[in-house]
Amino acid sequence: MRYAEAPSVSCDVHVAAPPPRVWALVTDIALPARLSPELRRVEWLDGAWRPRVGTRFAGYNHHRMLGAWRTVSHVVELEEQRVFGWAVVDEDGQFGTPARGSSDPLATWRFELEPEGAGTRLRQVARIGPGRSGVSLAIERAPEREEEIVAFRISELRSHIRATLHGVKELAEQAGQPQR
């Protein structure tokens, strides 16, 4: 697996809650920061307060091997209660030339929802590249280990996605439980 191939990872989970409840959670951009070991906080940019195609939000991240950095995400897909997707770019030039638009993302993320019985099948997908990222920097330092570096990052992302999905599942299903 090579970085230029823009490898991806996806995981899914059945949530015993209807799509509108799950949708409200996955479109809350602050929620992943509560569930992810890497994303620390997010904020809407340009006066936005909810996702719409073209809106942007900043993500503040930390990784033990890279330290702290900021990304800017552009909402690129939004189909009510079905798909929420965003392209992540390096506007600050942390990993190379600053990227201003969403055409050369360092990663692309999306949530997909599908009604399933009385609940929802929730999938999260992450694709790395083709834009420069921390993975690019690691590969430049050790090009002979590119496949190992990419596999390691995909494994990390799989773990992060599973944590996010299970967090969303727990929150959505708790919201449907009667209070005692």
C-alpha positions, 0 to 999 in steps of 0.5 A: 500500500503506497501513499500515492494510491490514497489508501482508505479504511472504513468501519461500520456499526449497527446503532439501535437508534433511528437515522435522525438521532444518529445524524444529529450526532455525526453532524456535531463537529465537536463530537469526534474531539470527545471520542478521538485520541488525536483530534482535540477540538474543533471550531466552525470558521467564517461564521458557520454554525452547522454543516453545509457544502462549502462551510469550513471548520478548523481541527486542532490535533495532537499525535505523539510522533508529530506534536500539535497541528491545525487543519481546515476541513471543507464540507464537500458532501451533505445529503440529509440523514445519509452522507456527511463528508469533508476534505481536510487540508493543511492551510497553515503549511505544517507539512509543505505548501499551504493548501487553500481549497479542498482539491488536494486534501491530506485526508477525506472523511465521511459518515454514511447512514443507512436505515437498518430495521428500526436502527441505523447502519453507520459507517465512517470512511477515511482516505489519506492523501493525496495532499502532504501530511505527517505521513508524507514527512515520515515517508520522506525520512524513510522511503524504504519503509513507505508501505509499513508507514502507510499500514501503520497510519491506516491501523491507527485510523481504524482504531480511531474510527472504531472508537468514534463509531462506538461512542456515537452508538453509545450516545445515540442508544442512551438518548433513546432510553427512558430516564430513571 
